[in-house]
Amino acid sequence: MFVVTCYFRHLGGVFQKAGIEVTKENRQKIDRIIHEIVGVDYKDCPAVWRQVKKRLSEDEAAFVVALKNAWNSHKNA
């Protein structure tokens, strides 16, 4: 199943900075990680995008680090 996330298309630069290559195989895992980072229940795309935009405007570098760290800990688990 191909998971479509409404906000991924806006995060290409963020994924690149975090060293994450988004594929159809890992897309859902990344989506779940982002939901965890921003503290929104899974599958609430509009709420996640609002929180991601807020975090990026406040401190993009911190969001990138949080995403990179979460991704690395999940992929190695």
JOPE-V539596 format. One record per backbone hydrogen bond with DSSP energy under -1.0 kcal/mol. CO is the residue of the C=O (numbers start at 1). NH is the residue of the N-H. E is the energy in kcal/mol with one decimal. If there is no record, write none. Layout:
co = {CO/CO}
nh = {NH/NH}
e = {E/E}
//
This chain:
co = {7/8/11/12/13/14/15/16/23/26/27/28/29/30/31/32/33/34/35/41/44/45/46/47/48/49/50/51/52/53/54/55/59/60/61/62/63/64/65/66/67/68/69/70/71/72}
nh = {10/11/15/16/17/18/20/19/27/30/31/32/33/34/35/36/37/38/40/44/48/49/50/51/52/53/54/55/56/57/58/59/63/64/65/66/67/68/69/70/71/72/73/74/75/76}
e = {-1.8/-2.0/-2.9/-2.2/-2.5/-2.0/-2.9/-1.1/-1.5/-2.4/-2.5/-2.4/-2.2/-2.5/-2.2/-2.2/-2.7/-2.2/-2.2/-1.3/-2.2/-2.6/-2.0/-2.0/-3.0/-2.6/-2.0/-2.7/-2.8/-2.2/-1.9/-3.0/-1.8/-2.7/-2.3/-2.5/-2.7/-2.8/-2.8/-2.5/-2.8/-2.6/-2.2/-2.2/-2.9/-1.2}
//
